[in-house]
Amino acid sequence: MAIIALIMKNIAVSATLMCACLAFSMPIYAQASQSLDMDQWLKARFGVQHEKLIPIVAVADMYFSCQQQKQADSNLTIKGLITKVDRNVLAENLIECLAGVSAKSDIALNYGLKGCFHEQLSNLSLKDKQQKMALVTKAIASLSRAERQKSFTQCVTEQAINYLQ
């Protein structure tokens, strides 16, 4: 009889532990599941818009930085270029600013990187922003084209996501 009571007690403890484990793991699983569901929903809802926005953001970054380099128009903002300028006009402006240099060139890629990082650092003070941009310029000089392209792609993708929110 004592053995049966001990077994029953062990079963009760095991069942309690199992319920506790399930209770603690369900919210974590549910949260992960909700996160996956949200990601899938976001991709389904905004995927096409995001894909269309990426080249506009890339051209805006290049054009902005090109204009900054030439000190042509200090009133430009990347956000304004993306949200207010027609995509064809933006592309024509970039071609004009590049003055015969291909939009696929290293020069244009470097402009794009600088423009993208300029926007990422926009919340910093002017002094901090200048310091960080100096580091960005050094990093650009030391990276291979493939690494710069990858960095630009990631940066533009993040920017585009921010404009969809």
N, C-alpha and C positions, 0 to 999 in steps of 0.2 A: 504494500500500500504506500509506503514511504517513497519507493522508487517511482511509482506512478505519479505521485504528487510532485516529485522532483522533475520528472519528464514534462508534466503539464506546466509547471512553473517555467521551465526552460523554453517550452513552446510559446508561452505567453510573452516572455521576455524577447524571444526572437521575433515574434509577430510585432511587438511594440517597436523594436529596433527597425524592423523592415518598414513599418508604417512611417516612422520618423525619417528614415532615409528617403523614402518616396516623397514625403511631404517637403523635405528640403531640396530634393533634386528636381521636382516638378517645376517650381518657379524658374529654375535655371534653364531647364529644357524648354519651357514655354517661352522664356525670354529669347533664347537662341532661335527658336522656331519663329517667333514673332519678328525677330531681326531679319531672318531669311525671307519671310513673307513680305516684309517691308521693302527689302532690297529688290525682290522680284517685282513687286508692285511698282516701285519707282522706275525700274528698268522698262517695264511694260508701258507705264504712263508717260515717261519723259525721254525714253531712249531715242526716239526719232528726233525730237527737239534737240536733244543733247548732241547728236551726231551732226545736225545742221548748224548748230551754234559753234562747234569746235573750230571750223575753218575761219569763221568770222572773228572769233576771239584771237586766233593766231595772227591773222592779218592786222587786226587792231593793235596787238602787241608790237608787231614789226613796225607798223606805220608810226605809232606813238614814239617809239625809241628812235626811229630814223629822224623824225621831226625834232626830237630833243637834241640829238647829235648835231643837227644843222641849225639848232636854235631858231627854228622857223616859226613855231606857234606854241607859246608857253601856256595858252589857255586850254589846250587839249587835255582831255582825260580819257583814259581807256574805257571807262564806263560810258561816257558820252559817245565815243566812237562805236561801241557795241550796240548801244540802245537807240541812238538817234541818227546814225549815218547809214544810208542805204549800202548794202553789201557790195554792189557793183561800183558805186562811187568810192567806197573805202578801198577796194582793190585797185581802181585807177589811181587814187591818191598814193597808194604804196608804190605802184610802178613808177609814177612820176618822181617820188622821193628817192627811190633807189637809183634813178638816173641811168638806166640801161643795165644795171646789175640784176641778175635773175633773183626772183623771190625764193628760189631753192638754193641760193648760194650760202656760203659760210657767213658772209656779211649780214644777209637777211636773217639767218638763223640766230646769229649773235644779237641782232636787234630784237628779235622775238624774245629771247631769253631775258634780256635786260628789261624789256617792257613788262613781261610777265612778273618778274621779281619786283619791279617797281610797284606794281599793284599789290603784290603780297605784302610789301613792306610799308604800305601807305598809312598804316595806323601808328607808325613810329614817329618820334620827333625828327625834325629835319637833320639834326646832327647824327642821330642813330641811323637814320635812313642812308645818309651819305657814307657812313662807315660800312654799313652792310653792302651797299651797292659797290663800294670799292672792292670788297671781298668777292662779290659776284663777278666783277670784271676780271679779277685775278683767276678765279675758278674757271671761268669761260676760256681764258687763255691756256689753261693747263689741261683741259679736257679734249678728248678726241671728238671728231665729228659725231660718231655714233653715240657717245655719252652725252654730248650736248643735245642731240636730237631726242634721245630718250628723256632727258631732263625737261626739254621744252614740251614734249608730248604730255608728260605727267603734269607739268605746271598748267598748261592750257586746259587739260581735262578737269583739273580742280577748279580753275577759274570758271569754266563753263557750268560746272555743277553749281557753283555759287550764284550764277546768274539765273539759274532755273528755280532757285529757292525763293 
